[in-house]
């Protein structure tokens, strides 16, 4: 699995960080998503998918 972000789409809602704080953070200056672990272990796959679906701006993409 690989997590890809589309920073231009990000609106800084923070749903990704709330869903999976181990995988995502936000830049201090503008709240744009930061991926902490772009290739998480299997234990985090569900959290990555939850964050992807929780993003209102579709700024997170999970590829298998």
N, C-alpha and C positions, 0 to 999 in steps of 0.2 A: 504494500500500500504506500502511496505517496500523496501528501497533502500539498496542494497548490493554492495560492491565494491570488486574487485579482484586486490589487490595492486600489485601482481606479474605481472599482465598484463599491469599496468599503465605505460605510457611513458611520462607523464607530459605535454601533449599537452595543457592543460588548457581549452579545449572546454567545459568541464562540468561547470567550474567556469563562463565562458562567457555566457553559456546558462542559468544557474540557480545559481547565486551567493548567494542566500538565502539558498541553499541546500548543496553547495559544496565549499570547499577551497582546498588549496594545501600546503603540508609541505614545509617549507622554505628550508630545507637542500637538498631536491631532487625533489620537485615538484609533488610528489605522491598525489593522490586524498585523501581528507578527507571528510567524510560525516558530515555535520553540523546538519542535521535533517534526521535521518533514517526512520522516520515515519511521513512524512509531511501531513498536512491537505489537504483536497480535492482541495483547491485553488491552490496548488502547484503540483498536479499530472501531469498536462500537461508539466510543466517545467522539471519535473523529467524524463518524457518520452523523451522529446527533448534532454536532456543531455545524456541519454542512447544512443540514435541514433546518436548523434554527436561525441561520443567517438570512435576514430579510433582504439583503442586497445581493445575495448569491455570489458573495466574494470568496467563498471557500469551495474548492473542488477536491473531491477524494477520488483518486484513481487506483484501481486494483492492479 
